[in-house]
Amino acid sequence: MQGSTRLAERNLKELLRDPLSLGIAVGLPLILLLTLQALGGDDAVFLTPTLLTPGIVLFAFVMVMFSSAMILARDRETSLLARFLTAPLRATDFVSGYSLPYVLVAVVQAVVLFAVGAMLGLRIDGSILWVAVVVVLMAVFFVALGMVCGAVLTVAQTSGVYAVVLLLTIFGGAWFDLEEIGGVFLTIGDVLPFKHALDAMRAVMADGAGFGDISGDLYWIAGYTLAAVAAAVATFRRRMLE
């Protein structure tokens, strides 16, 4: 546990040493929220703060995923990770040590975006607890996905994956109604966790939905999150045996 904590502290320091990237990770989604909300009118329902903010939160999480993948990929390519792996730590210690600082950043992003959204008119008719559950699960999912990418891909390859995940998140209904588009986009959206996360948050916020209404979406999100964490642990375990 102590080694995991020290690794987390080291990665947090790496984050704080790059205030520009950290500022972009928090500031760019905020600018996007303000811009898209300003562009929305009476006919642009999905650009109202209540429906738009969840999509911007997931957009922000993709940026955190990319940052977490990049630091791990760089550590691997500079052989720093190989030296870390000689420490008497378990795979779960490495995953938590690399992940926790980025999960913290993701939560801060979400708090800032929801706070600004509230000032713009965002409302939450249901329990904020369920919104928080979705936010935390998706933050862990994105960071765990970043761990997997950073552990197996190069820095250049990680950039390509970032672009793909960003597009999947946007076309999962981040700031438009996926049900109206239908077709292959809806089919893909129903398989991936992004649409389920957005549907759950929007149902709680706009319609006052409770657990019974969003349980299917929550199970879907939780399943993807557990799978991503398991994949990250398995990947580190394999690295330790190499």
C-alpha positions as CSV (number, residue, x, y, z in Angstrom):
1,M,0.0,0.0,0.0
2,Q,2.8,2.4,0.9
3,G,4.5,1.8,-2.5
4,S,1.2,2.4,-4.3
5,T,0.8,5.6,-2.4
6,R,4.3,6.8,-3.3
7,L,3.7,5.9,-7.0
8,A,0.4,7.9,-6.9
9,E,2.3,10.8,-5.3
10,R,4.9,10.7,-8.0
11,N,2.3,10.7,-10.8
12,L,0.4,13.5,-9.1
13,K,3.6,15.6,-9.1
14,E,4.1,14.8,-12.8
15,L,0.7,16.2,-13.4
16,L,1.3,19.3,-11.4
17,R,4.6,19.9,-13.2
18,D,2.7,20.4,-16.4
19,P,0.2,23.1,-15.5
20,L,-0.5,23.9,-19.1
21,S,-1.8,20.5,-19.9
22,L,-3.7,20.4,-16.7
23,G,-5.2,23.7,-17.4
24,I,-6.2,22.6,-20.9
25,A,-7.8,19.4,-19.5
26,V,-10.0,21.4,-17.2
27,G,-10.4,24.6,-19.2
28,L,-11.1,23.3,-22.7
29,P,-14.2,21.3,-21.8
30,L,-15.4,24.4,-19.9
31,I,-14.9,26.6,-22.9
32,L,-16.7,24.0,-25.1
33,L,-19.7,24.0,-22.6
34,L,-20.0,27.7,-22.7
35,T,-19.6,27.9,-26.5
36,L,-22.1,25.2,-27.3
37,Q,-24.6,26.4,-24.7
38,A,-24.4,29.9,-26.2
39,L,-25.0,28.6,-29.7
40,G,-28.1,26.7,-28.5
41,G,-31.6,28.1,-29.0
42,D,-35.1,27.1,-28.3
43,D,-34.9,24.4,-31.0
44,A,-31.6,23.0,-29.9
45,V,-32.8,21.0,-26.9
46,F,-29.6,19.0,-26.5
47,L,-27.6,22.3,-26.2
48,T,-29.4,23.3,-23.0
49,P,-27.2,23.0,-19.9
50,T,-29.1,20.1,-18.4
51,L,-28.6,17.8,-21.4
52,L,-25.4,19.2,-22.7
53,T,-23.3,19.1,-19.5
54,P,-23.1,15.3,-19.2
55,G,-21.8,15.1,-22.8
56,I,-19.1,17.6,-22.0
57,V,-18.1,15.7,-18.9
58,L,-17.5,12.6,-20.9
59,F,-15.5,14.7,-23.5
60,A,-13.4,15.9,-20.6
61,F,-12.8,12.3,-19.4
62,V,-11.4,11.3,-22.8
63,M,-8.8,14.0,-22.3
64,V,-7.9,12.5,-18.9
65,M,-7.7,9.0,-20.5
66,F,-5.2,10.4,-23.1
67,S,-3.1,12.0,-20.4
68,S,-3.0,8.9,-18.3
69,A,-2.1,6.7,-21.3
70,M,0.7,9.1,-22.3
71,I,2.5,9.2,-19.0
72,L,2.5,5.4,-18.8
73,A,3.6,5.0,-22.5
74,R,6.4,7.5,-21.9
75,D,7.5,5.7,-18.7
76,R,7.5,2.4,-20.7
77,E,9.5,3.8,-23.6
78,T,12.1,5.4,-21.3
79,S,12.4,2.1,-19.3
80,L,11.3,3.9,-16.2
81,L,8.3,1.5,-15.9
82,A,10.7,-1.4,-16.1
83,R,12.5,-0.1,-13.0
84,F,9.2,0.5,-11.2
85,L,8.2,-3.1,-11.9
86,T,11.2,-4.4,-9.9
87,A,9.6,-3.0,-6.8
88,P,7.8,-5.4,-4.5
89,L,4.4,-4.3,-5.6
90,R,1.3,-6.1,-7.0
91,A,-0.3,-5.4,-10.3
92,T,-3.2,-3.8,-8.5
93,D,-0.7,-1.5,-6.7
94,F,0.7,-0.3,-10.0
95,V,-2.8,0.3,-11.5
96,S,-4.0,2.2,-8.5
97,G,-0.7,4.2,-8.3
98,Y,-1.0,5.3,-11.9
99,S,-4.8,5.7,-11.9
100,L,-5.7,7.6,-8.7
101,P,-4.3,11.0,-9.7
102,Y,-6.1,11.0,-13.0
103,V,-9.4,9.8,-11.4
104,L,-9.0,12.8,-9.1
105,V,-8.5,15.1,-12.0
106,A,-11.6,13.6,-13.7
107,V,-13.7,14.2,-10.6
108,V,-12.5,17.8,-10.4
109,Q,-13.4,18.3,-14.1
110,A,-16.9,17.0,-13.5
111,V,-17.5,19.1,-10.4
112,V,-16.3,22.3,-12.2
113,L,-18.5,21.5,-15.3
114,F,-21.6,20.7,-13.2
115,A,-21.0,23.9,-11.1
116,V,-20.8,26.1,-14.2
117,G,-23.7,24.2,-15.7
118,A,-25.8,25.0,-12.6
119,M,-25.0,28.7,-13.0
120,L,-26.2,28.5,-16.6
121,G,-29.5,26.8,-15.6
122,L,-28.7,23.1,-15.2
123,R,-31.2,21.3,-13.0
124,I,-31.2,17.9,-11.4
125,D,-34.7,16.7,-10.7
126,G,-33.6,13.3,-9.4
127,S,-31.0,12.3,-6.8
128,I,-27.6,13.7,-7.4
129,L,-26.2,10.4,-5.9
130,W,-27.0,8.5,-9.1
131,V,-25.4,11.2,-11.2
132,A,-22.3,10.9,-9.0
133,V,-22.3,7.1,-9.3
134,V,-22.3,7.4,-13.1
135,V,-19.6,10.1,-13.1
136,V,-17.2,8.0,-10.8
137,L,-17.8,4.8,-12.8
138,M,-17.1,6.5,-16.1
139,A,-14.0,8.3,-14.6
140,V,-12.6,4.9,-13.5
141,F,-13.5,3.4,-16.9
142,F,-11.7,6.0,-18.9
143,V,-8.6,6.0,-16.7
144,A,-8.4,2.2,-16.7
145,L,-8.7,2.3,-20.5
146,G,-5.9,4.8,-20.5
147,M,-3.8,2.4,-18.4
148,V,-4.4,-0.4,-20.9
149,C,-3.4,1.8,-23.9
150,G,-0.3,3.2,-22.2
151,A,0.9,-0.3,-21.2
152,V,0.7,-1.8,-24.7
153,L,0.9,1.1,-27.2
154,T,3.5,3.6,-28.2
155,V,3.1,7.3,-27.7
156,A,2.1,7.8,-31.4
157,Q,-0.4,4.9,-31.3
158,T,-1.9,6.3,-28.1
159,S,-2.8,9.5,-30.0
160,G,-4.7,7.4,-32.6
161,V,-6.7,5.6,-30.0
162,Y,-7.5,8.9,-28.3
163,A,-9.0,10.1,-31.6
164,V,-11.1,7.0,-31.9
165,V,-12.4,7.0,-28.4
166,L,-13.2,10.8,-28.7
167,L,-15.3,10.1,-31.8
168,L,-17.1,7.2,-30.2
169,T,-17.9,9.4,-27.2
170,I,-19.2,12.2,-29.4
171,F,-21.2,9.9,-31.6
172,G,-22.5,8.2,-28.5
173,G,-24.8,11.2,-28.1
174,A,-22.6,13.7,-26.3
175,W,-24.4,16.7,-27.7
176,F,-27.1,15.5,-30.0
177,D,-30.0,13.1,-29.9
178,L,-28.8,9.6,-31.0
179,E,-32.3,8.2,-31.0
180,E,-33.3,10.7,-33.7
181,I,-30.3,9.7,-35.9
182,G,-30.9,6.0,-35.4
183,G,-29.3,3.5,-37.8
184,V,-25.8,2.2,-37.3
185,F,-24.9,5.0,-34.9
186,L,-27.7,4.0,-32.5
187,T,-26.7,0.3,-32.9
188,I,-23.1,1.0,-32.0
189,G,-24.2,3.4,-29.2
190,D,-26.3,0.8,-27.6
191,V,-23.3,-1.6,-27.4
192,L,-20.8,0.9,-25.9
193,P,-21.0,2.5,-22.4
194,F,-21.0,6.2,-23.5
195,K,-24.7,6.3,-24.5
196,H,-25.7,4.4,-21.4
197,A,-23.8,6.9,-19.2
198,L,-25.4,9.9,-21.0
199,D,-28.9,8.3,-20.9
200,A,-28.6,7.6,-17.2
201,M,-27.4,11.1,-16.2
202,R,-29.9,12.9,-18.4
203,A,-32.8,10.7,-17.2
204,V,-31.9,11.6,-13.5
205,M,-31.3,15.3,-14.2
206,A,-34.1,16.0,-16.6
207,D,-36.8,13.5,-15.7
208,G,-36.1,12.8,-12.0
209,A,-35.4,9.1,-12.7
210,G,-34.5,6.8,-9.9
211,F,-32.5,3.6,-9.7
212,G,-35.2,1.4,-11.1
213,D,-35.4,3.6,-14.2
214,I,-31.6,3.6,-14.9
215,S,-30.6,0.3,-13.4
216,G,-30.1,-1.3,-16.9
217,D,-27.7,1.6,-17.9
218,L,-25.9,1.3,-14.5
219,Y,-25.3,-2.4,-14.9
220,W,-24.0,-1.8,-18.4
221,I,-21.6,1.0,-17.2
222,A,-20.4,-1.1,-14.2
223,G,-19.7,-4.0,-16.5
224,Y,-17.6,-2.0,-18.8
225,T,-15.7,-0.4,-15.9
226,L,-15.0,-3.7,-14.2
227,A,-13.8,-5.1,-17.5
228,A,-11.5,-2.1,-18.1
229,V,-10.0,-2.4,-14.6
230,A,-9.5,-6.1,-15.0
231,A,-7.8,-5.6,-18.3
232,A,-5.5,-3.0,-16.8
233,V,-4.5,-5.3,-13.9
234,A,-4.0,-8.2,-16.3
235,T,-1.8,-6.1,-18.6
236,F,0.4,-4.9,-15.7
237,R,0.6,-8.5,-14.4
238,R,1.9,-9.6,-17.8
239,R,4.4,-6.8,-17.9
240,M,5.7,-7.9,-14.5
241,L,6.3,-11.4,-15.8
242,E,8.2,-10.2,-18.9
